[in-house]
Amino acid sequence: MLLVTGLLWGLNWTAVKFIMSELPPFTIRAVAFPLAAAFLLIIAVAQGPSLRPARTERIPLLIPSCLLIFGFNLLTSLGQP
């Protein structure tokens, strides 16, 4: 599974590079984020157990999560063309 994940992640860079020659970076991210969120939600629901964090953990998880996901994707989309 790890090999497949690594292969798909590597091919993703090539695909995004090709797509960015046709579409602006923020358009790609505006489409990719909701699709990825829906896909991950389907996987999480199919697995069964709840992944909901405790109420006291929500804010401490939200801040680094937003910085990591938003920051990484914003900076890579600006740096990739």
BELWOCOR-V238752 format. One record per pair of residues at least 4 apart in sequence whose ideal C-beta (glycine too) atoms are under 7 Angstrom apart, sorted by the first residue. I is the first residue (numbers start at 0). J is the second residue. Records with the same first field share a line. If there is no record, write none. Layout:
BEGIN
I=J  J
END
This chain:
BEGIN
0=4
1=5
2=6
3=7
4=8
5=9
6=10
7=11
10=14
11=15
12=16
13=17
14=18
15=19  27  79
16=79
18=22  27
19=24  27  79  80
22=26  27
24=28  76  77
25=29
26=30
27=31  76
28=32  72  76
30=34
31=35
32=36
33=37
34=38
35=39
36=40
37=41
38=42
39=43
40=44
41=45
42=46
43=50
52=56  57  60
56=60
57=61
58=62
60=64
61=65
62=66
63=67
64=68
65=69
66=70
67=71
68=72
69=73
70=74
71=75
72=76
73=77
74=78
75=79
END
